[in-house]
Each structure stands twice: as structure tokens, then as C-alpha cells.
Amino acid sequence: MSPASPNPSSAAAQCTLRLLSCNILAGASVQRYSDYFTRSVNAVLPGRAKLANLDSLAELLHEFDVVGLQEADAGSLRSGFLNQTRYIAEAAGMPYWSHQPNRPMARVAHSANGLLSRIEPTEVIDYPLPGRIKGRGALFVRFGHGSDALVVVIAHLSLGAAARMGQLGFIAELLAPYPHAVLMGDLNTEPVSAEMRHLFAKTALQPPRTSTPTFPSWKPRRALDHILTSADISLERTWTLPRAFSDHLPIAAQIRLPIALAQAAGAPLSD
């Protein structure tokens, strides 16, 4: 866990936390399907537009307590060798950040999962996820100690259903010892899929009450990005940010923790 510039926040009042999950596509902006082809050079080259996109995202993070990033570049040609997780953390004044580099492609691209937090984690562990094609990972974050610890897992899953089934099975085993859990990320599947039903059957995570489409960002039709919570964590609402920072819309959630859990996790409480 690496500290960014300290800037404590009182954004979370009482036992309420605001979470955000965002696939940032290494800072690239995609506004229509044709951009995948006409702007394909952006996938391998840095540029001012990418930094401006990251700056715009950072400006919105003042109201969030824990942020999970997917497809942040860990420092390669396409980002100008910039660690994008660190850049956003410092620009947003998030005191704690960590990242999980995966899928290096020479020095051209190096994707990562990222964590930004206003609460100090007790433990951060990188776990590689199973799959025929290696390179997917889950970032395991624990706040607090013992049975009252809050665990957050940030993940970016594969495109294939069979691979996702194995990856979600791995995450289910990872979360089994922890009754207070959040899973967030680009899971690349709808909440009613067979692999998601398997996840809900094996963990305390609850299916979302409503579907929140996030993809494609310019005309969202599919709910591929999720913030899932265990039964004892009240998921008060979920929503998407109106501004697209990639081909996925960021998904946000407001959760309410039991007092004992909030205290154990170090979440700020009101008087």
C-alpha cells in the first residue's frame, strides 16, 4: 500500500460509505463502436486527451470513500509510462492507493486493477485468477481485523463464460472466511448468468435488486459492472455516473455498515 498526498476526508458520515467501480480503458475515450477502429492508435500511444480524461475522473472522486479501477495502465508506452492509479489518487487527494499489474504486453501496454481509498487498509493482497489465458487478477483489500473486518475485492473477469465460472469460483472461495464482503469490478457478465448465480449460491453476496446497465457507455444496455455486498451490509442505492470515461460507465453505490463493522474497519462515524 502506497500513501498518496494525505488529505483526510469526512465524506462518509455515520456508517455510510460511497463506493465507485470504473473500467478506465487506460484513459482512452470511446463514444461509439467505430472508435475502436478509427481511434485504435490511442490504444498504444499516450496523449493529452488521456490525461484530461483522468483529471476529469479525479475531480469527481471527492464524494467517494473507496474506488476500484480496472484497466488502469501500470506504466507503459500507451500511458507515457505513467502509473495511472497513482496519478488519479494524487489528483483526487485519496490518501491510500495500491495496484495489481497484470497482462503486460512488452512495454506497449500493462493493465492493472487499482484501489483508491480514504480509509487505511489493513491488508492488500494480489491474487491471480484462473483461466486458459493468464493475466486476470483480483485485488483483495481488508479493512480491520478478525470477524468484523470488511473485505473488498476488485476484479476484472474474462470475456468467456467458462473462464468466468472458474474465476468467480475462486473469488467465492476467497470470500468464504469473510462474512462482511464487497465485490466490485468489470465482471463482464449480467447478474442473471449461470456463473453469477453460482457466486451467489456459494457466498453471502446478494444479487442486485435492480439491473444497472453500464455498457456500452454511449448507449448502456448491458449490466457488466457490479458492486455486490453481503447480506449484513445495506446497499442503499446504486447508480452510474453520467460522464463516460471509457467504453463502460462508472458504477457507484452507497452502503451502510453496522456500527461494529464500521468501527472495526476504521470507517468514520458521526457523533
PAZAPA-4460 file (N, C-alpha, C; in steps of 0.05 Angstrom, whole numbers, plus 32768, in hexadecimal, padded with zeros to 4 digits):
% residues 271
    n_x    n_y    n_z   ca_x   ca_y   ca_z    c_x    c_y    c_z   seq   type   mol
   8011   7FE8   8000   8000   8000   8000   8011   8019   8000     1      M     A
   800D   802B   7FED   801E   8042   7FEB   800E   805B   7FF2     2      S     A
   8018   806D   8003   8009   8085   800A   800B   8099   7FF4     3      P     A
   7FF4   80A6   7FEE   7FF5   80BE   7FDD   7FF7   80D6   7FEF     4      A     A
   7FF4   80ED   7FE5   7FF5   8105   7FF6   7FDE   8104   8009     5      S     A
   7FE3   8107   8024   7FCE   8104   8038   7FB9   811A   8035     6      P     A
   7FA0   8111   8036   7F8A   8124   8034   7F72   8117   8040     7      N     A
   7F70   8114   805B   7F5A   8106   8068   7F3F   8112   805F     8      P     A
   7F2B   8100   805D   7F11   8109   8054   7EFC   8101   8069     9      S     A
   7EE8   8112   806B   7ED1   810B   807C   7EB9   8106   806B    10      S     A
   7EBE   80FC   8052   7EA7   80F8   8040   7E94   80E3   804A    11      A     A
   7E9E   80CF   8058   7E8D   80BA   8062   7E82   80C1   807D    12      A     A
   7E68   80C6   8080   7E5C   80CE   8099   7E50   80B5   80A6    13      A     A
   7E50   80B4   80C0   7E45   809E   80CF   7E51   8084   80C5    14      Q     A
   7E41   8071   80BC   7E4B   8057   80B3   7E48   8054   8095    15      C     A
   7E47   806B   8087   7E42   806A   806A   7E5C   806D   805B    16      T     A
   7E5F   805C   8047   7E76   805E   8035   7E6C   8060   8018    17      L     A
   7E7B   806E   8008   7E75   8070   7FEB   7E8C   8062   7FDC    18      R     A
   7E84   8050   7FCA   7E97   8040   7FBB   7E94   8046   7F9D    19      L     A
   7EA9   8042   7F8E   7EA9   8046   7F71   7EBA   8032   7F64    20      L     A
   7EB0   8026   7F4E   7EC0   8014   7F3E   7EC0   801E   7F22    21      S     A
   7ED8   801F   7F16   7EDB   802C   7EFB   7EF0   801E   7EEB    22      C     A
   7EE8   8014   7ED3   7EFB   800A   7EBF   7F03   8022   7EAF    23      N     A
   7F1C   802A   7EB0   7F25   8043   7EA4   7F32   8040   7E89    24      I     A
   7F36   8027   7E80   7F41   8022   7E65   7F5B   8032   7E60    25      L     A
   7F6C   8033   7E75   7F86   8041   7E74   7F83   805E   7E6C    26      A     A
   7F6C   806A   7E72   7F68   8086   7E6D   7F5C   808D   7E52    27      G     A
   7F57   8078   7E41   7F4D   807D   7E27   7F2F   8083   7E28    28      A     A
   7F26   8094   7E16   7F09   809B   7E14   7EFD   808D   7DFC    29      S     A
   7EE8   807E   7E00   7EDA   8070   7DEA   7EBD   8079   7DEB    30      V     A
   7EB3   8085   7DD6   7E98   8090   7DD5   7E86   8083   7DC1    31      Q     A
   7E90   8070   7DB2   7E80   8061   7D9F   7E91   8048   7D97    32      R     A
   7E83   8034   7D8C   7E92   801C   7D85   7EA8   8021   7D70    33      Y     A
   7EA4   8034   7D5E   7EB7   8039   7D49   7ED2   8043   7D55    34      S     A
   7ED1   804F   7D6E   7EE9   8059   7D7A   7EFD   8043   7D80    35      D     A
   7EF3   802A   7D83   7F06   8014   7D88   7F19   8011   7D70    36      Y     A
   7F10   8019   7D58   7F20   8016   7D40   7F2D   8030   7D38    37      F     A
   7F1D   8046   7D38   7F28   805F   7D2E   7F3C   806B   7D42    38      T     A
   7F39   8064   7D5C   7F4C   806F   7D70   7F5D   8059   7D7C    39      R     A
   7F62   8044   7D6C   7F71   802E   7D77   7F8E   8036   7D7E    40      S     A
   7F98   804A   7D72   7FB3   8053   7D79   7FB5   805D   7D96    41      V     A
   7F9E   8066   7DA1   7F9D   806F   7DBD   7FA2   8058   7DD0    42      N     A
   7F9E   8040   7DC7   7FA2   8029   7DD9   7FC0   8025   7DDF    43      A     A
   7FD1   802F   7DCE   7FEE   802A   7DD1   7FFF   8043   7DD5    44      V     A
   7FF2   805B   7DD3   8002   8073   7DD5   7FF6   8085   7DEB    45      L     A
   8008   8093   7DF9   7FFE   80A6   7E0E   7FF3   80BF   7E00    46      P     A
   7FE8   80D1   7E10   7FDE   80EA   7E05   7FD1   80FB   7E1B    47      G     A
   7FCF   8115   7E14   7FC3   8128   7E27   7FA6   8121   7E2D    48      R     A
   7F98   8116   7E1A   7F7C   8110   7E1E   7F78   80FB   7E34    49      A     A
   7F8B   80E8   7E36   7F89   80D4   7E4B   7F8D   80E1   7E66    50      K     A
   7FA1   80F3   7E69   7FA5   8100   7E83   7F8D   8111   7E8A    51      L     A
   7F81   811F   7E77   7F6A   812F   7E7C   7F53   811E   7E86    52      A     A
   7F50   8106   7E7A   7F3B   80F3   7E82   7F3F   80EB   7E9F    53      N     A
   7F58   80E4   7EA6   7F5E   80DC   7EC2   7F5A   80F3   7ED5    54      L     A
   7F61   810B   7ECD   7F5C   8123   7EDE   7F3E   8127   7EE3    55      D     A
   7F2E   8123   7ECE   7F11   8127   7ED1   7F06   8112   7EE5    56      S     A
   7F10   80F9   7EE3   7F07   80E5   7EF6   7F0F   80EC   7F13    57      L     A
   7F28   80F5   7F16   7F32   80FC   7F31   7F21   8112   7F3E    58      A     A
   7F17   8124   7F2E   7F07   813A   7F39   7EED   8131   7F45    59      E     A
   7EE4   8119   7F3D   7ECA   810F   7F46   7ECE   80FD   7F5F    60      L     A
   7EE6   80F7   7F67   7EEB   80E3   7F7C   7EE9   80EE   7F98    61      L     A
   7EE5   8108   7F9B   7EE5   8114   7FB6   7ECE   8109   7FC7    62      H     A
   7EB9   80FF   7FBA   7EA2   80F5   7FC9   7EA3   80D7   7FCE    63      E     A
   7EB8   80C9   7FC6   7EBA   80AD   7FC9   7ED0   80A5   7FDD    64      F     A
   7ECC   808F   7FEB   7EDE   8085   8000   7EF0   806F   7FF7    65      D     A
   7EE6   805D   7FE6   7EF6   8047   7FDC   7EF0   8045   7FBE    66      V     A
   7F05   8044   7FAE   7F02   8043   7F91   7F12   802C   7F86    67      V     A
   7F05   801B   7F75   7F13   8006   7F67   7F16   800C   7F49    68      G     A
   7F2E   800A   7F3F   7F33   800F   7F23   7F39   7FF4   7F15    69      L     A
   7F31   7FF3   7EFC   7F39   7FDD   7EEA   7F44   7FE9   7ED0    70      Q     A
   7F57   7FDB   7EC4   7F65   7FE4   7EAC   7F72   7FFF   7EB0    71      E     A
   7F7D   8003   7EC8   7F8F   801A   7ECC   7FAB   8011   7EC2    72      A     A
   7FB9   8022   7EB5   7FD3   801A   7EAB   7FE8   801D   7EC2    73      D     A
   7FF9   8009   7EC5   800C   8009   7EDB   8026   8017   7ED4    74      A     A
   8028   8021   7EBB   8040   802F   7EB3   804C   8023   7E9A    75      G     A
   8042   802A   7E82   804C   801F   7E69   804B   8035   7E54    76      S     A
   8050   802E   7E3B   8050   8041   7E25   8036   8050   7E23    77      L     A
   801F   8041   7E24   8006   804D   7E1F   7FFE   8062   7E34    78      R     A
   800A   8062   7E4C   8004   8075   7E60   801B   8089   7E64    79      S     A
   802F   8088   7E52   8046   8099   7E56   8056   8090   7E6E    80      G     A
   8055   8076   7E74   8063   8069   7E8A   805B   8076   7EA5    81      F     A
   8041   807C   7EA7   8035   8088   7EBF   8025   8072   7ECD    82      L     A
   8029   8070   7EE7   8018   805E   7EF7   7FFD   806D   7EFC    83      N     A
   7FE9   8065   7EED   7FD0   8074   7EED   7FC1   8073   7F08    84      Q     A
   7FC3   805D   7F16   7FB7   805B   7F31   7FC2   8070   7F43    85      T     A
   7FDC   8071   7F44   7FE9   8085   7F55   7FE2   80A2   7F4D    86      R     A
   7FE2   80A6   7F33   7FDB   80C1   7F28   7FC0   80CA   7F31    87      Y     A
   7FAC   80B8   7F2E   7F90   80C0   7F36   7F8E   80C3   7F54    88      I     A
   7F9C   80B2   7F64   7F9B   80B4   7F81   7FA5   80CF   7F8A    89      A     A
   7FBC   80D8   7F7F   7FC8   80F1   7F87   7FB7   8109   7F7D    90      E     A
   7FAC   8107   7F65   7F9C   811C   7F5A   7F82   811F   7F6A    91      A     A
   7F77   8109   7F75   7F5E   8109   7F83   7F62   810D   7FA1    92      A     A
   7F7B   810D   7FAB   7F80   810F   7FC7   7F78   80F7   7FD7    93      G     A
   7F7A   80DF   7FCB   7F73   80C7   7FD9   7F8D   80BE   7FE8    94      M     A
   7F8B   80BB   8003   7FA4   80B6   8012   7FB1   809B   800D    95      P     A
   7FA2   8087   8005   7FAD   806C   8002   7FA7   8061   7FE6    96      Y     A
   7FBB   8054   7FDA   7FB7   8048   7FC0   7FC8   802F   7FBE    97      W     A
   7FBF   801D   7FAD   7FCE   8005   7FA7   7FC6   7FFC   7F8B    98      S     A
   7FD7   7FEC   7F7E   7FCF   7FE2   7F64   7FD9   7FC6   7F60    99      H     A
   7FCD   7FB8   7F4E   7FD4   7F9C   7F48   7FDA   7F9A   7F2A   100      Q     A
   7FF3   7F9D   7F22   7FF9   7F9B   7F06   7FF4   7F7E   7EFB   101      P     A
   7FE9   7F7D   7EE3   7FE5   7F63   7ED6   7FE5   7F67   7EB8   102      N     A
   7FE6   7F52   7EA9   7FE5   7F52   7E8C   7FF9   7F66   7E80   103      R     A
   8013   7F63   7E86   8027   7F74   7E79   802A   7F6C   7E5B   104      P     A
   802B   7F7F   7E49   802F   7F7A   7E2D   8048   7F89   7E25   105      M     A
   805F   7F7C   7E29   8079   7F89   7E25   8079   7FA3   7E34   106      A     A
   8080   7FB9   7E27   807F   7FD3   7E34   8069   7FE5   7E28   107      R     A
   8057   7FD8   7E19   8042   7FE7   7E0B   802B   7FEC   7E1D   108      V     A
   8022   7FD8   7E2C   800A   7FDB   7E3D   800E   7FC9   7E55   109      A     A
   8004   7FD3   7E6C   8007   7FC4   7E85   7FEF   7FCA   7E97   110      H     A
   7FDA   7FBB   7E94   7FC1   7FBF   7EA3   7FC4   7FB9   7EC0   111      S     A
   7FB3   7FC5   7ED0   7FB4   7FC0   7EED   7F98   7FC5   7EF9   112      A     A
   7F92   7FB7   7F0F   7F7D   7FBE   7F21   7F88   7FD2   7F35   113      N     A
   7F77   7FE5   7F3D   7F81   7FFA   7F50   7F6E   7FFF   7F67   114      G     A
   7F79   8007   7F7D   7F69   800E   7F95   7F70   802B   7F9C   115      L     A
   7F5C   803B   7FA1   7F5F   8056   7FAD   7F4D   8056   7FC6   116      L     A
   7F58   8060   7FDC   7F48   805F   7FF5   7F4E   8076   8007   117      S     A
   7F39   807F   8015   7F3C   8093   802A   7F3F   8086   8046   118      R     A
   7F3B   806C   8047   7F3E   805C   805F   7F57   804B   805C   119      I     A
   7F67   8049   8071   7F80   803A   806F   7F7B   801C   806F   120      E     A
   7F83   800D   805B   7F7F   7FF0   805B   7F92   7FE3   806F   121      P     A
   7F89   7FCD   807B   7F9A   7FBD   808C   7FAC   7FAA   807B   122      T     A
   7FA1   7FA2   8065   7FB0   7F8E   8054   7FA6   7F90   8037   123      E     A
   7FB9   7F8E   8025   7FB3   7F8D   8008   7FC3   7F76   7FFC   124      V     A
   7FB5   7F64   7FEE   7FC2   7F4D   7FE2   7FBA   7F4B   7FC5   125      I     A
   7FCD   7F44   7FB4   7FC8   7F3F   7F97   7FC3   7F21   7F93   126      D     A
   7FAD   7F1A   7F86   7FA8   7EFE   7F80   7FA5   7EFC   7F61   127      Y     A
   7FB5   7EEA   7F55   7FB0   7EE4   7F39   7F97   7ED3   7F36   128      P     A
   7F87   7ED8   7F22   7F6F   7EC8   7F1E   7F74   7EB2   7F0A   129      L     A
   7F66   7E9B   7F0D   7F6A   7E85   7EFA   7F5F   7E8C   7EDF   130      P     A
   7F69   7E7E   7ECB   7F60   7E82   7EB0   7F74   7E77   7E9C   131      G     A
   7F6A   7E6F   7E85   7F7B   7E64   7E70   7F8F   7E79   7E67   132      R     A
   7F86   7E92   7E64   7F98   7EA8   7E5E   7F9D   7EB7   7E78   133      I     A
   7FB6   7EB7   7E80   7FBE   7EC3   7E99   7FBD   7EE1   7E98   134      K     A
   7FBC   7EEE   7EAF   7FBE   7F0B   7EB0   7FA7   7F19   7EBE   135      G     A
   7F92   7F0A   7EC5   7F7C   7F17   7ED5   7F83   7F15   7EF3   136      R     A
   7F79   7F28   7F02   7F80   7F27   7F1F   7F69   7F33   7F30   137      G     A
   7F6B   7F2E   7F4A   7F59   7F39   7F5E   7F6A   7F47   7F73   138      A     A
   7F63   7F5F   7F7A   7F70   7F6E   7F8E   7F60   7F6C   7FA8   139      L     A
   7F6C   7F5E   7FBC   7F5E   7F59   7FD6   7F66   7F6E   7FEA   140      F     A
   7F53   7F7C   7FF5   7F58   7F92   8008   7F49   7F8D   8021   141      V     A
   7F57   7F8E   8038   7F4A   7F8A   8052   7F4C   7FA3   8063   142      R     A
   7F36   7FAC   806E   7F35   7FC2   8081   7F2E   7FB7   809C   143      F     A
   7F40   7FB9   80B0   7F3A   7FAF   80CA   7F44   7F93   80CF   144      G     A
   7F3E   7F88   80E6   7F48   7F6E   80EE   7F31   7F5B   80F7   145      H     A
   7F37   7F42   80F6   7F25   7F2E   8102   7F0A   7F2B   80F3   146      G     A
   7EF6   7F21   8101   7EDD   7F1B   80F4   7ECD   7F34   80EB   147      S     A
   7ED5   7F4C   80F6   7EC7   7F64   80EF   7ED6   7F74   80D9   148      D     A
   7EEA   7F68   80CD   7EF8   7F75   80B7   7EE6   7F78   809F   149      A     A
   7EE9   7F8E   8090   7EDC   7F92   8077   7EEF   7F8B   8061   150      L     A
   7EE7   7F79   804F   7EF8   7F70   8038   7EEC   7F7B   801E   151      V     A
   7EFC   7F87   800E   7EF5   7F90   7FF3   7F06   7F83   7FDF   152      V     A
   7EFA   7F77   7FCB   7F09   7F6A   7FB5   7F03   7F7A   7F9B   153      V     A
   7F18   7F82   7F8D   7F16   7F90   7F73   7F1F   7F7D   7F5E   154      I     A
   7F0F   7F79   7F49   7F16   7F65   7F35   7F0D   7F6D   7F19   155      A     A
   7F1C   7F63   7F05   7F14   7F66   7EE9   7F15   7F4A   7EDD   156      H     A
   7EFE   7F40   7ED6   7EFC   7F24   7ECD   7EFE   7F21   7EAF   157      L     A
   7F01   7F08   7EA7   7F04   7F01   7E8A   7EEB   7F05   7E7A   158      S     A
   7EEE   7F04   7E60   7ED7   7F07   7E4E   7EC8   7EEC   7E4B   159      L     A
   7ED6   7ED6   7E4F   7EC9   7EBB   7E4B   7EBB   7EB2   7E64   160      G     A
   7EA3   7EA6   7E60   7E93   7E9C   7E76   7EA1   7E87   7E87   161      A     A
   7EAE   7E74   7E79   7EBC   7E5E   7E88   7ED2   7E69   7E99   162      A     A
   7EE1   7E7C   7E8F   7EF6   7E88   7E9F   7EEB   7E98   7EB6   163      A     A
   7ED5   7EA6   7EB2   7EC8   7EB6   7EC8   7EBE   7EA3   7EDD   164      R     A
   7EB4   7E8C   7ED6   7EA9   7E79   7EEA   7EC0   7E71   7EFD   165      M     A
   7ED7   7E6B   7EF2   7EEE   7E64   7F03   7EF8   7E7B   7F13   166      G     A
   7EF8   7E93   7F07   7F01   7EAA   7F16   7EEF   7EB2   7F2D   167      Q     A
   7ED5   7EB1   7F28   7EC2   7EB7   7F3D   7EC2   7EA1   7F52   168      L     A
   7EC7   7E88   7F4A   7ECA   7E72   7F5E   7EE2   7E78   7F70   169      G     A
   7EF8   7E81   7F64   7F10   7E88   7F74   7F09   7E9F   7F88   170      F     A
   7EFB   7EB4   7F7E   7EF4   7ECA   7F8F   7EE2   7EC1   7FA5   171      I     A
   7ECF   7EAF   7F9F   7EBD   7EA5   7FB4   7ECD   7E97   7FCA   172      A     A
   7EE1   7E87   7FC3   7EF2   7E7B   7FD8   7F02   7E8F   7FE7   173      E     A
   7F0A   7EA4   7FD9   7F1A   7EB9   7FE6   7F09   7EC8   7FFB   174      L     A
   7EEF   7ECC   7FF5   7EDE   7EDB   8007   7ED1   7ECA   801D   175      L     A
   7ED3   7EAF   801A   7EC5   7E9D   802C   7ECA   7EA3   804A   176      A     A
   7EE3   7EA9   8052   7EE8   7EAE   806F   7EDF   7EC9   8079   177      P     A
   7ED5   7EDA   8067   7ECF   7EF6   806E   7EB1   7EFC   806A   178      Y     A
   7EA2   7EFF   8080   7E86   7F03   807E   7E7E   7F1F   8074   179      P     A
   7E90   7F33   8076   7E8A   7F4F   806F   7E9B   7F55   8056   180      H     A
   7E8F   7F54   803F   7E9E   7F56   8026   7E91   7F67   8011   181      A     A
   7EA2   7F72   8000   7E99   7F81   7FE8   7EAA   7F77   7FD1   182      V     A
   7E9C   7F71   7FBA   7EAA   7F6B   7FA1   7EA2   7F80   7F8D   183      L     A
   7EB7   7F8D   7F82   7EB1   7FA2   7F6E   7EC4   7F9E   7F56   184      M     A
   7EBA   7FA6   7F3F   7ECB   7FA5   7F27   7EBC   7FA0   7F0E   185      G     A
   7ECB   7F9E   7EF8   7EC1   7F97   7EDE   7EC1   7F79   7EDD   186      D     A
   7EA9   7F6D   7EE2   7EA7   7F50   7EE3   7EA0   7F44   7EC8   187      L     A
   7E9A   7F55   7EB4   7E96   7F4C   7E99   7E7E   7F39   7E96   188      N     A
   7E6B   7F3B   7EA8   7E53   7F29   7EA6   7E3C   7F36   7EB4   189      T     A
   7E24   7F2E   7EAC   7E0B   7F38   7EB8   7E06   7F2A   7ED3   190      E     A
   7DF8   7F37   7EE5   7DF3   7F2B   7EFF   7DE3   7F11   7EFF   191      P     A
   7DD5   7F0B   7EE9   7DC4   7EF3   7EE7   7DD3   7EDC   7EDA   192      V     A
   7DEC   7EDF   7ED3   7DFB   7ECA   7EC5   7E00   7EB2   7ED8   193      S     A
   7E06   7E9B   7ECC   7E0B   7E83   7EDC   7E22   7E87   7EEF   194      A     A
   7E38   7E94   7EE6   7E4F   7E97   7EF7   7E49   7EAA   7F0F   195      E     A
   7E38   7EBE   7F0A   7E31   7ED0   7F20   7E1E   7EC2   7F34   196      M     A
   7E0C   7EB1   7F2A   7DFA   7EA2   7F3C   7E0B   7E8F   7F4D   197      R     A
   7E20   7E84   7F42   7E32   7E73   7F51   7E40   7E83   7F67   198      H     A
   7E49   7E9B   7F61   7E55   7EAC   7F75   7E42   7EB2   7F8C   199      L     A
   7E29   7EB9   7F86   7E16   7EC0   7F9B   7E10   7EA7   7FAC   200      F     A
   7E10   7E90   7FA0   7E0A   7E77   7FAF   7E21   7E70   7FC2   201      A     A
   7E3A   7E78   7FBC   7E51   7E6F   7FCB   7E5A   7E85   7FDF   202      K     A
   7E4F   7E9D   7FDE   7E58   7EB2   7FF0   7E40   7EC0   7FFC   203      T     A
   7E46   7ED3   800E   7E31   7EE4   801A   7E2B   7EFC   8009   204      A     A
   7E38   7EFF   7FF2   7E32   7F15   7FE0   7E15   7F13   7FD5   205      L     A
   7E08   7F29   7FD3   7DEC   7F2A   7FCB   7DE9   7F33   7FAE   206      Q     A
   7DD6   7F27   7F9F   7DD1   7F31   7F84   7DC7   7F4E   7F85   207      P     A
   7DCD   7F5E   7F71   7DC3   7F79   7F71   7DA4   7F7A   7F6E   208      P     A
   7D98   7F8D   7F7C   7D7B   7F8F   7F7A   7D72   7F99   7F5F   209      R     A
   7D82   7FAA   7F53   7D7C   7FB4   7F38   7D94   7FB2   7F27   210      T     A
   7D90   7FB0   7F0D   7DA6   7FAE   7EFA   7DAF   7FCB   7EF3   211      S     A
   7DC9   7FCF   7EF3   7DD4   7FEA   7EED   7DE6   7FE7   7ED4   212      T     A
   7DDC   7FED   7EBD   7DEC   7FEA   7EA4   7E04   7FFD   7EA4   213      P     A
   7E1B   7FF3   7E9B   7E33   8003   7E9B   7E41   8002   7E80   214      T     A
   7E39   7FF0   7E6E   7E47   7FEC   7E55   7E34   7FE9   7E3E   215      F     A
   7E3A   7FF6   7E26   7E50   8008   7E22   7E4A   8024   7E2E   216      P     A
   7E5E   8033   7E34   7E5A   804C   7E43   7E48   8060   7E34   217      S     A
   7E49   8060   7E19   7E3A   8074   7E0A   7E1C   806C   7E08   218      W     A
   7E15   8053   7E0C   7DFA   804A   7E0B   7DF7   8030   7E1C   219      K     A
   7DF8   8033   7E37   7DFB   801C   7E49   7DE3   8008   7E46   220      P     A
   7DE9   7FEF   7E41   7DD5   7FDB   7E3E   7DDB   7FC2   7E50   221      R     A
   7DF4   7FBE   7E57   7DFC   7FA6   7E65   7E08   7FAD   7E80   222      R     A
   7E00   7F9F   7E95   7E0A   7FA3   7EB0   7E22   7F91   7EB4   223      A     A
   7E3A   7F9B   7EAD   7E53   7F8B   7EAF   7E64   7F93   7EC7   224      L     A
   7E60   7FAB   7ED1   7E6F   7FB5   7EE8   7E5E   7FB4   7F01   225      D     A
   7E69   7FAB   7F17   7E59   7FA6   7F2F   7E67   7FAF   7F49   226      H     A
   7E56   7FB6   7F5C   7E5F   7FB9   7F78   7E4B   7FA8   7F89   227      I     A
   7E55   7F91   7F92   7E45   7F7D   7FA1   7E4D   7F7D   7FBE   228      L     A
   7E39   7F7A   7FD0   7E3F   7F7B   7FEC   7E33   7F62   7FFA   229      T     A
   7E3F   7F5B   8011   7E34   7F45   8020   7E1A   7F4D   802E   230      S     A
   7E0C   7F3A   8039   7DF1   7F3F   8043   7DF0   7F53   805A   231      A     A
   7E05   7F55   806B   7E04   7F66   8082   7E0D   7F83   807C   232      D     A
   7E14   7F88   8063   7E1B   7FA3   805A   7E04   7FAE   804A   233      I     A
   7DF8   7FC3   8053   7DE1   7FCF   8045   7DEA   7FDE   802C   234      S     A
   7DE1   7FD4   8015   7DE6   7FE2   7FFC   7DCF   7FF6   7FF7   235      L     A
   7DD4   800F   7FFE   7DBE   8022   7FFE   7DB6   802A   7FE1   236      E     A
   7DCA   802D   7FD0   7DC3   8034   7FB4   7DDC   8030   7FA2   237      R     A
   7DD7   802C   7F89   7DEC   802B   7F75   7DE4   803D   7F5E   238      T     A
   7DF8   8048   7F51   7DF3   805A   7F3A   7E0C   805B   7F29   239      W     A
   7E09   8065   7F11   7E20   8069   7EFF   7E26   8087   7EFE   240      T     A
   7E40   808D   7EFA   7E47   80A9   7EF6   7E40   80B1   7EDA   241      L     A
   7E36   80C9   7ED7   7E2C   80D2   7EBC   7E42   80D5   7EA7   242      P     A
   7E5B   80D9   7EB0   7E71   80DD   7E9E   7E7F   80C3   7E99   243      R     A
   7E84   80BD   7E7F   7E92   80A4   7E78   7EB0   80AA   7E77   244      A     A
   7EC0   8099   7E83   7EDD   809C   7E82   7EEA   8086   7E72   245      F     A
   7EDA   8074   7E66   7EE5   805F   7E55   7ECC   8053   7E47   246      S     A
   7ECE   803A   7E3F   7EB7   802D   7E33   7EA3   8022   7E47   247      D     A
   7EAA   8025   7E61   7E98   801D   7E77   7E91   8036   7E88   248      H     A
   7E78   8038   7E91   7E71   804C   7EA4   7E7B   8044   7EC0   249      L     A
   7E85   8057   7ED0   7E8C   8050   7EEC   7E72   804A   7EFC   250      P     A
   7E73   8036   7F0D   7E5D   802F   7F1E   7E63   8036   7F3B   251      I     A
   7E50   8043   7F48   7E53   804D   7F63   7E3F   803F   7F76   252      A     A
   7E46   803E   7F8F   7E33   8033   7FA3   7E37   8041   7FBE   253      A     A
   7E21   8044   7FCC   7E22   804E   7FE7   7E1A   8037   7FF9   254      Q     A
   7E2B   8031   800D   7E26   801A   801F   7E26   8024   803B   255      I     A
   7E18   8015   804C   7E17   801C   8069   7E21   8004   8078   256      R     A
   7E34   8008   808A   7E41   7FF3   8099   7E35   7FF2   80B5   257      L     A
   7E33   7FDA   80C1   7E2D   7FD8   80DE   7E42   7FE7   80EE   258      P     A
   7E3B   7FF2   8105   7E4E   8002   8115   7E67   7FF3   811B   259      I     A
   7E65   7FDA   8124   7E7D   7FCA   812C   7E8F   7FC6   8114   260      A     A
   7E83   7FC1   80FC   7E93   7FBD   80E4   7EA1   7FD7   80DC   261      L     A
   7E92   7FED   80DD   7E9E   8007   80D5   7EB5   800E   80E8   262      A     A
   7EB2   8009   8101   7EC8   800F   8114   7EE0   7FFD   8110   263      Q     A
   7EDB   7FE3   810B   7EF1   7FD1   8106   7F00   7FD7   80EC   264      A     A
   7EF1   7FE1   80D8   7EFD   7FE7   80BF   7F0B   8002   80BE   265      A     A
   7F06   8012   80D3   7F12   802D   80D4   7F03   8042   80C5   266      G     A
   7EE9   803C   80BE   7ED9   804F   80AF   7ED1   8066   80C2   267      A     A
   7ED1   807F   80B8   7ECA   8095   80C9   7EAD   8095   80D2   268      P     A
   7EA7   809B   80EB   7E8C   809C   80F5   7E86   80B8   80FE   269      L     A
   7E6C   80BF   80FD   7E64   80D9   8107   7E5E   80D7   8125   270      S     A
   7E5C   80EE   8132   7E56   80EE   814F   7E3A   80E4   8154   271      D     A
***
